[in-house]
Amino acid sequence: MSDSTKILDKTQLEQKLNRLAWQIYERNYKEKQIVVVGIADRGVILADRISKIISEISDIKITKATISLDKDSPFSEIVNLSIREKEFANKVIILVDDVLNSGKTLMYASKQFLLVPVKKLSTMVLVNRNHNRFPVKADYEGLSLSTTLHEHINVVFGKEEGVYLS
């Protein structure tokens, strides 16, 4: 990541995730169960980490799931959801992704949960770039960062964990 600017380091990223988990808990503390769905690939990693924190700070049962779709052309591919409808019907769903760019990915991913009745559908992103072209907003966001359309946000996990702007 030599030509990138580090926006969040590992510690700051962990702090953001802790705060997001607490916000989710505070808005859903009366719930017995929450379904946390990560959008493949990095959204799944974030969903796993958020789920773990919520489990540590509350008694809410967390059901984790994954949704996979073509982020560039979500309408042309089949969307794969790792959970059956009866497992999320009438429940609170938190849809998780790493970066909110135009809102297209969250919009098409959300569609899968609108085919059955749900109690509440919320979205969580680590970084919101504020370039929405679709009527989707992040209910939970770690960082709001106004960028140009030519800049790129990259969320990295592992050895060089952090959020980078290039």
C-alpha positions as CSV (number, residue, x, y, z in Angstrom):
1,M,0.0,0.0,0.0
2,S,3.0,2.3,-0.7
3,D,1.1,4.8,-2.9
4,S,-1.9,4.9,-0.6
5,T,-2.8,7.1,2.4
6,K,-3.7,5.1,5.5
7,I,-7.1,6.5,6.8
8,L,-7.5,4.0,9.6
9,D,-4.9,1.7,11.2
10,K,-5.7,-1.6,12.8
11,T,-6.4,-0.1,16.3
12,Q,-8.7,2.6,14.8
13,L,-10.5,0.0,12.7
14,E,-11.1,-2.1,15.8
15,Q,-12.4,0.9,17.7
16,K,-14.8,1.7,14.8
17,L,-16.1,-1.9,14.9
18,N,-16.6,-1.8,18.7
19,R,-18.5,1.4,18.4
20,L,-20.6,0.0,15.5
21,A,-21.4,-3.1,17.5
22,W,-22.5,-1.0,20.5
23,Q,-24.7,1.1,18.3
24,I,-26.3,-2.0,16.8
25,Y,-26.9,-3.4,20.3
26,E,-28.3,-0.1,21.6
27,R,-30.9,0.1,18.8
28,N,-31.8,-3.5,19.1
29,Y,-31.3,-4.4,22.8
30,K,-34.9,-5.7,23.1
31,E,-34.4,-8.3,20.3
32,K,-33.8,-11.9,21.1
33,Q,-32.1,-12.6,17.8
34,I,-30.4,-10.5,15.0
35,V,-29.4,-11.8,11.6
36,V,-26.1,-10.3,10.5
37,V,-25.5,-10.7,6.8
38,G,-22.1,-9.9,5.2
39,I,-21.8,-9.1,1.5
40,A,-18.9,-11.2,0.1
41,D,-16.0,-10.8,0.5
42,R,-14.9,-8.1,3.0
43,G,-18.4,-7.5,4.2
44,V,-18.4,-11.1,5.5
45,I,-15.2,-10.5,7.5
46,L,-16.7,-7.4,9.0
47,A,-20.0,-9.2,9.7
48,D,-18.1,-11.9,11.5
49,R,-16.2,-9.4,13.6
50,I,-19.3,-7.4,14.5
51,S,-21.2,-10.5,15.4
52,K,-18.5,-11.6,17.7
53,I,-18.4,-8.3,19.5
54,I,-22.3,-8.2,19.9
55,S,-22.2,-11.7,21.3
56,E,-19.6,-10.6,23.9
57,I,-21.5,-7.5,25.0
58,S,-25.1,-8.9,25.0
59,D,-27.3,-12.0,25.2
60,I,-28.7,-11.4,21.7
61,K,-28.5,-14.6,19.6
62,I,-26.6,-13.8,16.4
63,T,-27.3,-15.7,13.2
64,K,-24.6,-15.1,10.6
65,A,-25.1,-15.3,6.9
66,T,-23.4,-14.5,3.6
67,I,-24.7,-12.9,0.4
68,S,-22.8,-13.1,-2.8
69,L,-23.4,-11.1,-5.9
70,D,-21.6,-9.5,-8.8
71,K,-20.9,-6.0,-7.5
72,D,-20.3,-4.6,-10.9
73,S,-23.4,-6.0,-12.5
74,P,-25.6,-7.4,-9.7
75,F,-28.7,-7.6,-12.0
76,S,-27.0,-10.0,-14.4
77,E,-26.0,-12.7,-11.9
78,I,-27.8,-15.0,-9.5
79,V,-27.6,-13.8,-5.9
80,N,-26.5,-16.5,-3.5
81,L,-27.7,-16.3,0.1
82,S,-26.4,-18.7,2.7
83,I,-29.6,-18.6,4.8
84,R,-33.1,-19.8,4.0
85,E,-36.1,-17.4,4.1
86,K,-37.6,-18.9,7.2
87,E,-34.4,-18.2,9.1
88,F,-34.7,-14.5,8.6
89,A,-38.4,-13.9,8.2
90,N,-39.8,-11.5,10.8
91,K,-36.4,-10.8,12.3
92,V,-34.0,-7.9,12.5
93,I,-31.4,-8.0,9.7
94,I,-28.2,-6.1,9.6
95,L,-26.7,-6.0,6.1
96,V,-22.9,-5.4,6.2
97,D,-20.4,-4.2,3.6
98,D,-17.0,-2.6,3.8
99,V,-17.5,0.5,1.6
100,L,-20.7,2.3,0.5
101,N,-19.8,3.8,-2.9
102,S,-22.9,4.3,-5.1
103,G,-25.3,2.2,-3.1
104,K,-25.8,-0.3,-5.9
105,T,-24.5,-3.3,-4.1
106,L,-26.5,-2.6,-0.9
107,M,-29.6,-2.0,-3.0
108,Y,-29.4,-5.3,-4.9
109,A,-28.4,-7.2,-1.8
110,S,-31.3,-5.6,0.2
111,K,-33.8,-6.8,-2.5
112,Q,-33.3,-10.4,-1.3
113,F,-34.7,-9.5,2.1
114,L,-37.7,-7.6,0.8
115,L,-39.3,-10.8,-0.7
116,V,-40.5,-11.9,2.8
117,P,-41.7,-9.9,5.8
118,V,-38.8,-8.8,8.0
119,K,-39.0,-6.9,11.3
120,K,-36.3,-4.4,10.4
121,L,-33.6,-4.2,7.7
122,S,-30.6,-2.0,8.5
123,T,-27.3,-1.4,6.7
124,M,-23.8,-1.1,8.2
125,V,-20.7,0.0,6.4
126,L,-17.2,0.7,7.6
127,V,-16.7,3.6,5.2
128,N,-19.4,5.7,3.5
129,R,-18.0,7.7,0.5
130,N,-21.1,9.8,0.1
131,H,-21.5,9.2,-3.7
132,N,-24.9,7.6,-3.6
133,R,-26.7,7.1,-6.9
134,F,-29.3,4.8,-5.4
135,P,-31.7,5.5,-2.5
136,V,-29.7,3.6,0.1
137,K,-28.1,5.0,3.2
138,A,-26.0,3.5,5.9
139,D,-27.8,3.1,9.2
140,Y,-24.5,2.4,10.9
141,E,-21.2,3.8,9.5
142,G,-17.8,3.7,10.9
143,L,-16.4,6.6,8.9
144,S,-18.0,9.1,6.5
145,L,-15.4,10.2,4.0
146,S,-16.1,12.6,1.1
147,T,-13.8,11.5,-1.8
148,T,-13.6,12.3,-5.5
149,L,-15.0,9.8,-7.9
150,H,-11.4,8.9,-9.0
151,E,-10.2,8.0,-5.5
152,H,-10.5,4.5,-4.2
153,I,-11.1,3.2,-0.7
154,N,-9.5,-0.1,0.1
155,V,-10.2,-2.1,3.3
156,V,-7.4,-4.5,4.1
157,F,-7.4,-7.3,6.6
158,G,-4.4,-9.2,7.9
159,K,-0.8,-8.1,8.1
160,E,-1.3,-4.5,6.8
161,E,-4.8,-4.2,8.3
162,G,-6.5,-0.8,7.8
163,V,-8.4,1.5,5.5
164,Y,-6.5,3.1,2.7
165,L,-7.2,5.9,0.2
166,S,-5.6,5.8,-3.2
